[in-house]
Amino acid sequence: MHSKDVIIIAENSKHYQQAQRTLSPYVAGASGHTGSLLLGAKLYGNLTDDETQEYLLNIFAYMVSGGNHSYEEVMLIGDQLNIKRYTDKELYAFSEDQYQYKQMKLNLK
């Protein structure tokens, strides 16, 4: 079950109002699970800044694919922890690399 299917939106909340003003998707508000996962990485992962940035992107993929949060709801937590966001250009390059990797694997079969 997805969060978006069961959550009751507090339309007077700061995050909901911000999402409405910026036309951003709103699923469930700021992601507490993202904070917990990043805390675990900080305590046990000994990650570099680049690795933490990449880990946040992986958390985003996990949270959004499960229908639990939007991009902004996950990245908001990273912003609070001063984790640099990928630029649109970097995100596009990352997705293009993944596409090319999948195509290469398909061609090997």
Buried (B, 14 or more C-beta within 10 A) or exposed (E): EEBBEEEEBEEEEEBBEEBEEEEEEBBBBBBEBBBEBBEEBEEEEEBEEEEBBBBBBEBBEBBBEEBBBBBBBBBBBBEEEEBEBBEEEEBEEEEEEEEEEEEEEEEEE
